[in-house]
Amino acid sequence: MWRLLWMVLIVSGCDATRTASPEPARNSNGTPQTFPPAAPDVPGRMIVLDYDDFGPQAMAHELLGLDCYSFGDCCCSEPDDEFDVRVVVHDGASEAAARARYPTGPDRGDYRIIDVAAARRFVDAQLADLATWPPEDRLPALEATLRATRERLARVGSPP
């Protein structure tokens, strides 16, 4: 009888030996490469962007710090390591609310909390700098990313 029940469960896709969800991939320092989705944006007050929306680390570190977790050892990362660093841009009056809504920690994620005015100044400065480059050295994909970020920043707080 048990053998028949077991076969029915397996055939019907109810294999009791399966795990509910796979473990996330891990970096060389043991931290997860991804975290669960962030809490939804708060329209007009807070948005969540990716670290890369502010350009590569060589550019964005000035505003956001390094593109590795603030709670992990990032001095010795390996080429396959990936860090799911998110940036919460808030309207200035709600920094405490942003920190409460998007807490940082090894089991929650890494959120960099940035005021919208600072984010706009940074993106505008990077776009202005890129505009001075000779045409043959221009980086159209980077410029497009920064322009898209600037568009999203326009939806937070009052416009400049």
GULOTI-166808 format. One line per 4 residues: their letters; for each residue x, y, z of N, C-alpha, C, CB. Coordinates in steps of 0.001 Angstrom, whole numbers, plus 500000, padded with zeros to 6 digits. Glycine has a CB too. Layout:
a) X Y Z X Y Z X Y Z X Y Z ~ ... .
! end
This chain:
mwrl) 500810 498809 500000 500000 500000 500000 500860 501265 500000 499075 499993 501195 ~ 501888 501338 500888 502737 502515 500949 503510 502716 499656 503695 502407 502115 ~ 503921 501597 499058 504652 501679 497799 503769 502308 496730 505133 500282 497353 ~ 502514 501919 496661 501577 502480 495694 501356 503969 495963 500238 501722 495740 .
lwmv) 501172 504362 497204 500975 505768 497555 502207 506584 497177 500674 505916 499061 ~ 503394 506072 497462 504631 506750 497113 504743 506953 495613 505825 505968 497624 ~ 504401 505949 494827 504459 506049 493370 503454 507092 492870 504179 504671 492719 ~ 502269 507139 493462 501267 508128 493054 501782 509535 493337 499922 507886 493789 .
livs) 502399 509733 494500 502928 511044 494846 504025 511474 493881 503459 511038 496271 ~ 504910 510570 493539 506005 510897 492629 505462 511206 491240 507021 509741 492563 ~ 504564 510394 490729 503997 510598 489396 503219 511908 489339 503085 509419 489009 ~ 502540 512259 490422 501729 513476 490416 502550 514732 490688 500627 513362 491441 .
gcda) 503843 514590 490898 504688 515750 491130 504775 516157 492579 504196 516889 490337 ~ 504326 515342 493480 504361 515657 494910 505488 514903 495584 503019 515318 495580 ~ 506660 515007 495077 507810 514315 495640 508162 514937 496985 509019 514373 494674 ~ 507970 514206 498054 508197 514705 499409 509679 514905 499701 507597 513748 500426 .
trta) 510566 514433 498829 511994 514584 499082 512532 515903 498537 512756 513424 498470 ~ 511749 516644 497767 512209 517923 497221 512268 518979 498313 511287 518390 496082 ~ 513190 519923 498141 513265 521030 499095 512362 522157 498601 514741 521530 499272 ~ 511921 522990 499507 510981 524067 499181 511612 525092 498251 510495 524753 500457 .
spep) 512801 525557 498541 513456 526523 497671 514955 526317 497762 513071 527978 498049 ~ 515649 526460 496631 517095 526246 496648 517794 527382 497395 517643 526133 495210 ~ 518925 527073 497974 519752 528078 498639 520283 529036 497577 520927 527414 499441 ~ 520371 530329 497899 520946 531250 496921 522425 530957 496716 520751 532707 497369 .
arns) 522925 531291 495550 524349 531131 495277 525128 531982 496274 524695 531532 493805 ~ 526309 531544 496636 527116 532234 497639 528401 532773 497017 527445 531291 498808 ~ 528863 533882 497556 530138 534464 497166 531274 533735 497880 530171 535976 497485 ~ 532488 534035 497489 533652 533370 498079 533775 533653 499576 534925 533812 497364 .
ngtp) 533192 534761 500065 533260 535064 501492 532050 534525 502261 533369 536566 501693 ~ 531188 533737 501583 530049 533104 502232 528757 533903 502188 530386 532829 503631 ~ 528793 535146 501734 527578 535959 501665 526743 535546 500458 527928 537466 501589 ~ 525417 535703 500526 524582 535355 499373 524805 536333 498217 523095 535340 499773 .
qtfp) 524668 535826 496998 524816 536699 495835 523562 537530 495589 525139 535873 494597 ~ 522423 537063 496058 521181 537813 495891 520377 537754 497177 520353 537262 494707 ~ 519466 538695 497304 518565 538757 498442 517132 538775 497923 518858 540006 499327 ~ 516173 538542 498803 514775 538637 498373 514474 540024 497837 513826 538301 499531 .
paap) 513399 540167 497076 513056 541489 496532 512894 542522 497648 511761 541406 495701 ~ 513196 543750 497316 513066 544854 498273 511598 545184 498482 513835 546106 497783 ~ 511326 545846 499603 509975 546371 499822 509662 547330 498670 509852 547097 501230 ~ 508395 547481 498317 508055 548374 497195 508482 549816 497450 506555 548330 496929 .
dvpg) 508662 550552 496353 508958 551978 496440 507821 552687 497170 509171 552588 495027 ~ 508119 553843 497714 507101 554711 498294 506973 555877 497318 507479 555196 499778 ~ 505953 555885 496471 505853 556895 495409 506067 558327 495909 504499 556798 494744 ~ 506984 559011 495235 507287 560385 495564 508215 560564 496750 506042 561101 495823 .
rmiv) 508462 559499 497515 509276 559602 498734 510548 558767 498683 508461 559185 499926 ~ 510458 557522 498174 511609 556616 498161 511529 555694 496953 511674 555789 499466 ~ 512674 555473 496326 512769 554455 495277 514014 553615 495554 512827 555108 493841 ~ 513971 552394 495068 515112 551485 495211 515706 551265 493826 514687 550118 495873 .
ldyd) 516982 551562 493714 517727 551376 492478 518842 550362 492714 518304 552723 491966 ~ 519449 549899 491638 520613 549025 491740 521879 549874 491803 520672 548037 490543 ~ 522903 549342 492401 524198 550028 492464 524636 550444 491058 525273 549115 493123 ~ 524493 549534 490099 524948 549783 488726 524182 550903 488030 524826 548522 487915 .
dfgp) 523041 551327 488558 522306 552446 487964 523088 553751 488094 520930 552591 488625 ~ 524110 553759 488958 524944 554946 489145 526293 554797 488447 525155 555214 490634 ~ 526407 553794 487579 527635 553566 486834 528458 552462 487462 528450 554840 486752 ~ 529618 552173 486867 530488 551124 487413 531094 551589 488740 531613 550756 486399 .
qama) 531634 550650 489493 532198 550967 490800 533237 552080 490721 532818 549727 491412 ~ 534041 552103 489661 535072 553140 489532 534460 554539 489547 535874 552936 488241 ~ 533222 554662 489119 532517 555934 489113 531656 556093 490364 531654 556054 487859 ~ 530878 555080 490690 529847 555181 491726 530379 555130 493151 528859 554089 491544 .
hell) 531592 554607 493350 532093 554458 494726 532182 555785 495462 533457 553800 494714 ~ 532365 556878 494726 532437 558212 495333 531152 558539 496108 532685 559281 494245 ~ 530018 558103 495578 528727 558355 496214 528275 557203 497103 527679 558620 495160 ~ 528524 555970 496652 527908 554798 497280 528853 553899 498070 527258 553988 496242 .
gldc) 530132 554117 497974 531073 553185 498574 531333 552030 497620 530545 552666 499922 ~ 532026 551018 498090 532384 549886 497241 531172 549012 496920 533464 549048 497914 ~ 531243 548363 495776 530172 547468 495321 530372 546075 495918 530138 547393 493765 ~ 530373 546014 497224 530382 544762 497962 529653 545043 499264 531852 544218 498208 .
ysfg) 529257 544016 499954 528409 544209 501120 529128 544939 502246 527907 542880 501614 ~ 528427 545851 502861 528993 546610 503975 529150 545736 505222 528112 547823 504291 ~ 528482 544589 505252 528546 543708 506419 529428 542491 506183 527156 543257 506803 ~ 530082 542400 505052 530932 541255 504750 532350 541703 504447 530368 540461 503573 .
dccc) 533243 540744 504342 534625 541029 503993 534704 541161 502480 535592 539918 504519 ~ 534985 542359 501989 535001 542520 500528 536390 542798 499988 534073 543638 500117 ~ 537403 542654 500812 538745 542945 500312 539290 541815 499435 539691 543193 501479 ~ 538717 540649 499534 539271 539495 498828 538221 538792 497982 539875 538514 499817 .
sepd) 537454 539516 497203 536421 538865 496397 537045 538183 495183 535357 539888 495950 ~ 536327 537217 494676 536766 536445 493524 536014 536919 492274 536541 534925 493763 ~ 536517 536603 491075 535875 537083 489842 534395 536703 489698 536624 536551 488663 ~ 533971 535573 490208 532573 535154 490069 531658 535698 491165 532497 533654 490064 .
defd) 532201 536433 492111 531377 536991 493180 530450 538069 492608 532267 537578 494313 ~ 529237 538099 493123 528253 539114 492739 527637 539660 494015 527151 538525 491780 ~ 527448 540965 494055 526909 541608 495242 525636 542367 494878 527953 542557 495875 ~ 524573 542036 495554 523246 542599 495313 523066 543860 496169 522131 541550 495631 .
vrvv) 523849 544893 495840 523795 546153 496590 522710 547023 495976 525182 546893 496578 ~ 521822 547499 496828 520705 548331 496379 520851 549733 496961 519342 547706 496793 ~ 520302 550693 496249 520404 552088 496649 518999 552624 496872 521165 552931 495582 ~ 518733 553090 498078 517449 553707 498396 517644 555216 498294 516930 553282 499831 .
vhdg) 516938 555821 497364 516979 557269 497213 515710 557809 497854 517101 557704 495696 ~ 515900 558742 498798 514751 559266 499555 514681 560779 499413 514846 558870 501054 ~ 513574 561342 499814 513314 562767 499613 513945 563686 500646 511858 562999 499604 ~ 514816 563204 501479 515517 564049 502430 514855 564108 503790 515635 565420 501886 .
asea) 513554 564215 503818 512845 564309 505089 512615 562932 505699 511513 565025 504900 ~ 512878 561891 504941 512506 560555 505396 513685 559588 505521 511498 559980 504460 ~ 514859 560078 505884 516008 559174 506007 515766 558101 507057 517268 559962 506355 ~ 515236 558475 508191 514964 557485 509243 513931 556471 508766 514470 558179 510533 .
aara) 512925 556941 508050 511911 556025 507508 512534 555095 506477 510741 556813 506877 ~ 513454 555610 505672 514122 554778 504669 514956 553694 505343 515011 555642 503752 ~ 515680 554058 506389 516501 553072 507113 515630 552017 507794 517384 553777 508162 ~ 514474 552432 508274 513559 551476 508918 512916 550551 507891 512468 552223 509703 .
rypt) 512551 551082 506732 511871 550290 505701 512843 549354 504980 511188 551215 504684 ~ 514094 549774 504836 515100 549006 504093 516327 548775 504983 515506 549749 502776 ~ 516213 547912 505991 517359 547678 506888 518441 546844 506204 516895 546975 508176 ~ 519669 547122 506559 520815 546390 506019 521245 545318 507010 521993 547350 505710 .
gpdr) 521567 544148 506479 522076 543064 507310 522283 541818 506483 521127 542776 508469 ~ 523100 540879 506978 523431 539672 506218 522230 538843 505790 524334 538821 507021 ~ 521123 538943 506500 519947 538165 506114 518864 539038 505474 519378 537446 507330 ~ 519147 540322 505272 518140 541246 504728 518557 541889 503414 517846 542327 505731 .
gdyr) 519832 542158 503249 520316 542832 502061 521210 544000 502432 519154 543308 501208 ~ 521774 544628 501422 522647 545782 501624 522016 546970 500917 524099 545510 501093 ~ 521527 547918 501705 520871 549109 501176 521712 550330 501507 519437 549257 501747 ~ 522073 551088 500483 522762 552357 500675 521680 553438 500628 523894 552594 499575 .
iidv) 521591 554253 501647 520548 555267 501770 521136 556607 501315 520004 555354 503248 ~ 520536 557198 500271 521062 558417 499665 519937 559438 499513 521717 558113 498291 ~ 520227 560678 499845 519285 561775 499647 519157 562057 498148 519745 563053 500417 ~ 517950 562368 497699 517710 562576 496269 518530 563741 495710 516228 562825 496022 .
aaar) 518735 564785 496487 519517 565921 495992 520962 565497 495716 519485 567086 497010 ~ 521549 564717 496607 522917 564235 496399 522975 563300 495193 523437 563512 497662 ~ 521972 562446 495046 521937 561527 493907 521830 562292 492591 520763 560548 494043 ~ 520975 563305 492555 520825 564111 491323 522125 564841 490989 519671 565137 491478 .
rfvd) 522743 565462 492000 524008 566176 491753 525059 565226 491187 524531 566829 493056 ~ 525148 564034 491767 526135 563057 491322 525891 562650 489874 526108 561825 492225 ~ 524657 562266 489554 524344 561813 488190 524543 562952 487197 522891 561278 488107 ~ 524105 564152 487539 524290 565295 486639 525771 565575 486393 523611 566542 487218 .
aqla) 526585 565490 487431 528031 565718 487283 528663 564650 486393 528721 565731 488664 ~ 528252 563401 486554 528815 562333 485719 528413 562514 484251 528350 560951 486230 ~ 527161 562877 484019 526703 563121 482643 527437 564311 482032 525179 563366 482614 ~ 527649 565362 482807 528380 566534 482308 529815 566158 481968 528359 567677 483348 .
dlat) 530446 565352 482812 531812 564923 482548 531883 564069 481280 532364 564142 483745 ~ 530967 563126 481144 530966 562271 479952 530751 563079 478673 529882 561200 480074 ~ 530004 564169 478759 529743 565010 477581 531008 565701 477096 528674 566058 477899 ~ 532035 565807 477919 533281 566463 477507 534241 565499 476812 533967 567082 478715 .
wppe) 533932 564230 476836 534828 563240 476232 534787 563355 474710 534441 561806 476675 ~ 535891 563063 474050 535888 563053 472576 534908 561993 472066 537322 562780 472017 ~ 534276 562230 470916 533272 561289 470402 533747 559847 470317 532829 561725 469051 ~ 535001 559623 469974 535491 558249 469835 535647 557533 471185 536824 558254 469107 .
drlp) 535677 558289 472267 535816 557698 473594 534505 557618 474373 536811 558484 474385 ~ 533432 558112 473779 532148 558162 474484 531665 556752 474822 531091 558898 473632 ~ 530880 556659 475868 530330 555384 476330 528792 555493 476294 530851 555028 477789 ~ 528190 555223 475130 526750 555418 474982 525907 554602 475965 526346 555072 473586 .
alea) 526310 553383 476264 525524 552555 477192 525555 553156 478599 526065 551099 477219 ~ 526700 553643 479034 526809 554272 480350 525987 555557 480392 528285 554568 480692 ~ 526075 556360 479350 525281 557591 479297 523789 557279 479347 525611 558391 478025 ~ 523369 556244 478651 521947 555856 478654 521517 555398 480054 521687 554725 477617 .
tlra) 522371 554640 480719 522062 554195 482083 521900 555389 483012 523165 553257 482612 ~ 522826 556332 482941 522761 557505 483818 521556 558381 483503 524040 558325 483696 ~ 521208 558507 482231 520005 559279 481868 518739 558604 482404 519907 559437 480329 ~ 518682 557295 482297 517524 556562 482825 517442 556719 484346 517609 555061 482444 .
trer) 518587 556707 485012 518611 556918 486460 518118 558324 486779 520038 556697 487029 ~ 518557 559297 486002 518120 560689 486239 516605 560804 486075 518841 561669 485262 ~ 516049 560094 485111 514584 560102 484909 513873 559531 486140 514198 559282 483637 ~ 514400 558448 486664 513784 557834 487852 513934 558738 489068 514413 556456 488140 .
larv) 515050 559437 489180 515256 560352 490305 514280 561522 490267 516687 560874 490305 ~ 513829 561872 489079 512876 562982 488946 511542 562672 489631 512636 563296 487466 ~ 511280 561410 489907 510011 561010 490545 510062 561020 492077 509625 559624 490076 ~ 511210 561455 492629 511354 561469 494094 511409 562910 494577 512632 560692 494544 .
gspp) 510619 563241 495585 510639 564578 496166 510239 565649 495174 512001 564882 496707 ~ 510602 566861 495488 510275 567952 494582 511410 568116 493578 510026 569275 495364 ~ 511074 568405 492321 512111 568529 491296 513024 569720 491576 511474 568671 489908 ~ 514256 569656 491071 515228 570738 491304 514804 572034 490624 516613 570324 490803 .
! end
